[in-house]
Amino acid sequence: MDQAPAAVQAEGVVKRFGPTVALDGVRLTVRPGESHALVGRNGAGKSTLVGVLTGLLRADAGTVTFGGEPAPAFGDTAAWRSAVACVHQKSMIVPDLSVAENLFLNRFGPHSRRIAWGRLRRRAEQLLADYGVRVDPATRARDLTVEQRQFVEIARALSFGARLIVLDEPTARLDARGIERLFEKLRELQGRGVAFLFISHHLQEVYELCTAVTVYRDARHVLTAPVPGLARAELVAAMTGERPADGAARPARDDRAAPRERSAEPVLSTEGLTVRGRFAPVDLTVRPGEVLGLAGSAASGNTALGETLAGMRKADGGTVRVRGRTVRGGSVPHALDAGIGYVPEDRHAQGLVPDRSVAENATLTVAGQLGPWGTVLPSRTREFARAMIDSLDIRTQGPGQPVSGLSGGNQQKVVVARALAREPSVLVALRPTAGVDVKSKEALLGVVRRVADEGSAAVIVSDELDDLRVCDRVIVLFHGRVVAAFDGGWSDGELVAAMEGVGERQ
């Protein structure tokens, strides 16, 4: 008997964004009734491929077929919706509408003047029953649990005729029991011929759910293999480019950059620090001269922990201390006064005032020091900014240039300048090199290293290996708890394995 056509088959797909090659001739085949994992480090090309497979991006080269038929024409939304659907990490249903209204949104017909609500609810009940989703169609979407919203989105997608569902980090906001129920539902639908493309940073889930896995690295296809029998070390090696035999540890950093004695009083410490639903109680100690890495993938809790240290989130329990002084939780001003400098994850949304000058952005945290009685003297602002420009090698026309006119790397340096303006005791940096070029990345990490070497301390929150290489120690979080700690000399493979949930070392 001939094998049924693939639910989706992509061959030789190329996608460029200007000079950047986001997909370099990649391929992917997902069979009916299969849960197929697509994994890779950040920048591997996963999200770009999903954009191509769901009709949001037009490929520059290559072919895509669904069930043996060519992909719909670009822009034909209805046709794409009948071929494939994507359930995103962030729910796309409308919270103020009922389940029934969400299921049939935009499907009442162009000439419908009145909605037969009773019939709509009956149709919704039947649709949910067909796919085994136990949800009252009259319930407001905002009152559903995360997993119930996912089930509703899956049912809606299948009702359009799609037999391929892309699941983009579906477990990121679920607890262990919720993940178990989700997987039970997916296996049930697989038995009915529905295919799933499963994208996750958690490799343990790949082994629990999927029958096949494809790995991309640096925009290229490097591996497709059955999951049963595939050693975890081989999978991690495919993602990192580091052979399983390359287990030799990296040499420790030289003595000139070594942290101060472990007996020194800590610059930053936490005791039992926790935010419910984000991370379990964490005890940290960062000493003078030390850079600590908080590593973890999406929804690991490392970002929430970094934001809590900086006063952006209020902890549900525990304490933060800087040089022995307790920091009031959930208060950015108090964190600043206590000596915590902060580089946010999103420089555009949280780090910069784009219409203001380089000088104004760099001095936001020290405005009260730029003139008598709370005034701000322009001359003092420019003088302060020039010193920061020279210190961080910010490429700008001058202190008065709007920060929006700088390159991404130089904008990030301005954000760092603002964090350093108060000469903090500890610098907390969330993904400090995101979206910057290689040269700027080296410069920014050099600044973080210098902060520690001059007697303060630094915390880098990131899942980028290059960011973490500058650290003296790395603590790994997974699903909100600390699962591994590395004193240095780690290999890419063992750190990635810990972040992806397939290796633990304490």
Sequence and secondary structure as in RCSB ss.txt:
>XXXX:A:sequence
MDQAPAAVQAEGVVKRFGPTVALDGVRLTVRPGESHALVGRNGAGKSTLVGVLTGLLRADAGTVTFGGEPAPAFG
DTAAWRSAVACVHQKSMIVPDLSVAENLFLNRFGPHSRRIAWGRLRRRAEQLLADYGVRVDPATRARDLTVEQRQ
FVEIARALSFGARLIVLDEPTARLDARGIERLFEKLRELQGRGVAFLFISHHLQEVYELCTAVTVYRDARHVLTA
PVPGLARAELVAAMTGERPADGAARPARDDRAAPRERSAEPVLSTEGLTVRGRFAPVDLTVRPGEVLGLAGSAAS
GNTALGETLAGMRKADGGTVRVRGRTVRGGSVPHALDAGIGYVPEDRHAQGLVPDRSVAENATLTVAGQLGPWGT
VLPSRTREFARAMIDSLDIRTQGPGQPVSGLSGGNQQKVVVARALAREPSVLVALRPTAGVDVKSKEALLGVVRR
VADEGSAAVIVSDELDDLRVCDRVIVLFHGRVVAAFDGGWSDGELVAAMEGVGERQ
>XXXX:A:secstr
      SEEEEEEEEEETTEEEEEEEEEEE TT EEEEE STTSSHHHHHHHHTTSS  SEEEEEETTEE   TT
 HHHHHHHEEEE SS  S TTSBHHHHHTTT S TT  S  HHHHHHHHHHHHHHTT    TTSBGGGS HHHHH
HHHHHHHHHTT  EEEEESTTTT  HHHHHHHHHHHHHHHTTT EEEEE S HHHHHHH SEEEEEETTEEEEEE
ESTT  HHHHHHHHHT  TT         GGG    TTS  SEEEEEEEETTTEEEEEEEE TT EEEEE  TTS
SHHHHHHHHTTSS  SEEEEEETTEE  TT HHHHHHHTEEEE S IIIII  TTSBHHHHHTGGGGGGSSGGG 
  HHHHHHHHHHHHHHHT   S TTSBGGGS HHHHHHHHHHHHHTT  SEEEEESTTTT  HHHHHHHHHHHHH
HHHTT EEEEEES HHHHTT SEEEEEETTEEEEEE S   HHHHHHHHTTS  B 
